[in-house]
Amino acid sequence: MLNALQKKELLKIARSVLLEYFLKGTVPKIKVNSPELKASGGAFVTLQKKGQLRGCIGLIESDSPLYQNVRDMAIEAATQDPRFMPVTEAELAEIEIEISALSVKHRIKSIDEIELGTHGVIVKQGFARGVFLPQVATETGWNKIEFMRNLCAGKAGLKADAYLDPKTEMFVFTAEVFSEKEFKE
C-alpha cells in the first residue's frame, strides 16, 4: 500500500515528465527516496481530458522500479496509445492523470474467483491477450459475463466466450488507483 505522500510523488513524477517531454523533448532523470517507489511493480497511467479517456498504457509486471514505470508509461500513454492521436502540448493543462499501481497477478480457474471492481483480469490464449483494470467493471456497470465477453472479444480478439475454453488462461490482480483530482488543493 502506498501512502498519500507516495501517491502524490508518483503523480508529480508523471506530470513533470509529460511537461518536460513536451516542452524540451527530453525525459528527466528522477530520484526517489521511498523504498516502496523503488520496488519493482507494474503500473498503468491513464490520461483523461474532460472526463474522457485520452490514453492509457501500462505494464502488468516489471522488474523495473515502480517510479520508473510510471515515468515511462506516462509518456507512452500520451504518445503511443493506438486508439488515439498523440496528446499535444496545448492539451496538457486539460489532462488529468490517474495511476494504477498493480499487485502481482495470480492464475484463476474460474470466473467465480473474480471480484468485480476489486480484481483486474487478464485473459490469454496463444498469442492473444487482453487486460481490464479493476475500475473497468465499476465504470461500465457490466456484470461478470458482460465484463468477460468484452475482455475476450473486445480486448484480446478472441471469441466472446473464450473464457469458458480450457485453453484460455485467466489471471487476476489488484490495483491501487489514484488520480490528481484526489489531491487538488
C-alpha positions as CSV (number, residue, x, y, z in Angstrom):
1,M,0.0,0.0,0.0
2,L,1.2,3.5,-0.9
3,N,0.6,6.4,1.5
4,A,-0.7,9.8,0.4
5,L,2.8,11.3,0.0
6,Q,4.0,8.4,-2.2
7,K,0.9,8.7,-4.4
8,K,1.4,12.5,-4.7
9,E,5.0,11.9,-5.6
10,L,4.1,9.4,-8.4
11,L,1.5,11.8,-9.8
12,K,4.1,14.7,-9.6
13,I,6.6,12.4,-11.5
14,A,4.1,11.7,-14.2
15,R,3.1,15.4,-14.6
16,S,6.7,16.7,-14.6
17,V,7.8,14.0,-17.1
18,L,5.0,15.0,-19.5
19,L,5.8,18.7,-19.2
20,E,9.5,18.2,-19.8
21,Y,8.9,15.7,-22.6
22,F,6.5,18.1,-24.5
23,L,8.4,21.3,-23.7
24,K,12.0,20.1,-24.2
25,G,11.8,16.7,-25.9
26,T,13.7,15.0,-23.1
27,V,12.9,12.6,-20.3
28,P,14.0,13.9,-16.9
29,K,16.2,11.9,-14.6
30,I,14.3,11.2,-11.4
31,K,15.5,10.3,-8.0
32,V,13.2,9.0,-5.2
33,N,14.0,8.0,-1.6
34,S,10.9,5.9,-0.8
35,P,11.7,2.1,-0.8
36,E,8.1,1.5,-2.0
37,L,8.6,3.6,-5.1
38,K,11.9,1.9,-5.8
39,A,10.4,-1.5,-5.5
40,S,9.6,-3.3,-8.8
41,G,6.0,-3.2,-9.8
42,G,3.6,-2.9,-12.7
43,A,1.7,0.3,-13.4
44,F,-0.8,1.8,-15.7
45,V,-1.0,5.5,-16.5
46,T,-4.4,6.8,-17.6
47,L,-4.9,10.2,-19.2
48,Q,-8.3,11.8,-19.3
49,K,-9.4,15.0,-20.9
50,K,-12.7,16.5,-19.7
51,G,-13.7,13.1,-18.2
52,Q,-13.0,11.2,-21.5
53,L,-10.2,8.7,-22.0
54,R,-7.3,10.2,-23.8
55,G,-4.7,7.5,-23.4
56,C,-3.9,4.5,-21.2
57,I,-0.8,2.3,-21.3
58,G,0.9,0.2,-18.7
59,L,2.9,-2.8,-17.7
60,I,1.2,-5.7,-15.8
61,E,4.6,-6.9,-14.5
62,S,8.0,-5.4,-14.4
63,D,11.4,-5.8,-12.8
64,S,11.9,-2.0,-13.0
65,P,11.1,0.3,-10.1
66,L,7.6,1.5,-9.8
67,Y,8.5,5.2,-10.2
68,Q,10.4,4.4,-13.5
69,N,7.4,2.5,-14.8
70,V,5.2,5.5,-14.0
71,R,7.6,7.8,-15.8
72,D,7.8,5.7,-18.9
73,M,4.1,4.8,-19.0
74,A,3.1,8.5,-18.7
75,I,5.0,9.2,-22.0
76,E,3.6,6.0,-23.6
77,A,0.0,6.9,-22.7
78,A,0.4,10.4,-24.1
79,T,2.2,9.3,-27.3
80,Q,1.7,5.6,-28.1
81,D,-1.9,4.6,-27.3
82,P,-3.0,3.3,-30.8
83,R,-6.6,4.3,-30.1
84,F,-5.8,8.0,-30.0
85,M,-3.8,10.6,-31.8
86,P,-0.8,11.7,-29.6
87,V,-1.6,14.2,-26.9
88,T,-0.4,17.7,-27.8
89,E,1.5,20.2,-25.6
90,A,-1.6,22.5,-25.8
91,E,-3.8,19.8,-24.2
92,L,-1.5,19.2,-21.2
93,A,-3.3,21.7,-19.0
94,E,-6.6,19.9,-19.6
95,I,-5.2,16.4,-19.0
96,E,-5.9,14.6,-15.7
97,I,-3.5,11.8,-14.7
98,E,-4.6,8.6,-13.0
99,I,-2.1,5.9,-11.9
100,S,-2.9,2.3,-11.2
101,A,-0.1,0.6,-9.1
102,L,-0.6,-3.1,-9.6
103,S,-0.2,-6.2,-7.4
104,V,1.4,-9.4,-8.6
105,K,-1.0,-11.4,-10.7
106,H,-2.2,-14.9,-9.9
107,R,-3.9,-17.5,-12.0
108,I,-7.5,-18.5,-11.5
109,K,-9.5,-21.4,-12.8
110,S,-13.0,-19.9,-13.0
111,I,-14.6,-16.5,-13.3
112,D,-16.3,-17.3,-10.0
113,E,-13.0,-16.3,-8.4
114,I,-13.2,-12.7,-9.9
115,E,-14.4,-9.9,-7.7
116,L,-15.7,-7.2,-10.0
117,G,-14.4,-3.7,-9.0
118,T,-11.6,-5.3,-7.0
119,H,-9.8,-7.5,-9.5
120,G,-8.2,-6.6,-12.8
121,V,-8.4,-9.6,-15.2
122,I,-6.0,-10.9,-17.8
123,V,-7.1,-13.4,-20.4
124,K,-4.5,-15.2,-22.6
125,Q,-4.8,-17.8,-25.3
126,G,-1.8,-18.4,-27.5
127,F,-0.5,-15.0,-28.6
128,A,-3.8,-13.3,-27.9
129,R,-4.0,-11.4,-24.7
130,G,-6.3,-8.8,-23.1
131,V,-6.5,-7.0,-19.8
132,F,-9.0,-4.9,-18.0
133,L,-8.1,-2.9,-14.9
134,P,-10.3,-3.3,-11.9
135,Q,-12.0,0.1,-12.4
136,V,-13.4,-1.0,-15.8
137,A,-16.2,-3.0,-14.1
138,T,-17.2,-0.1,-12.0
139,E,-17.0,2.4,-14.8
140,T,-19.1,0.3,-17.3
141,G,-21.6,-1.3,-14.9
142,W,-21.1,-4.6,-16.6
143,N,-21.9,-7.8,-14.8
144,K,-19.3,-10.6,-14.7
145,I,-20.4,-12.2,-18.0
146,E,-20.5,-8.9,-19.9
147,F,-17.1,-8.0,-18.4
148,M,-15.6,-11.3,-19.6
149,R,-17.2,-11.2,-23.0
150,N,-16.0,-7.7,-23.6
151,L,-12.5,-8.6,-22.4
152,C,-12.2,-11.7,-24.6
153,A,-13.7,-10.2,-27.7
154,G,-13.0,-6.5,-27.4
155,K,-9.5,-6.5,-25.9
156,A,-8.0,-9.9,-26.6
157,G,-9.5,-10.5,-30.1
158,L,-10.8,-13.9,-29.0
159,K,-14.3,-15.4,-29.2
160,A,-16.6,-13.7,-26.7
161,D,-17.0,-16.9,-24.7
162,A,-13.2,-17.8,-24.8
163,Y,-13.1,-17.5,-21.0
164,L,-15.0,-20.9,-21.0
165,D,-12.3,-22.6,-23.1
166,P,-9.8,-24.6,-21.0
167,K,-7.0,-23.4,-23.3
168,T,-7.7,-19.8,-22.1
169,E,-5.6,-18.8,-19.1
170,M,-7.1,-16.3,-16.7
171,F,-5.2,-14.2,-14.1
172,V,-6.4,-11.6,-11.6
173,F,-4.6,-8.8,-9.8
174,T,-5.5,-5.8,-7.7
175,A,-4.6,-2.1,-8.3
176,E,-4.2,0.9,-6.1
177,V,-5.8,3.6,-8.2
178,F,-5.4,7.3,-7.5
179,S,-5.6,10.5,-9.5
180,E,-4.7,14.1,-9.5
181,K,-8.3,15.1,-8.6
182,E,-7.9,13.4,-5.3
183,F,-5.1,15.8,-4.3
184,K,-6.3,19.1,-5.7
185,E,-5.6,21.8,-3.1
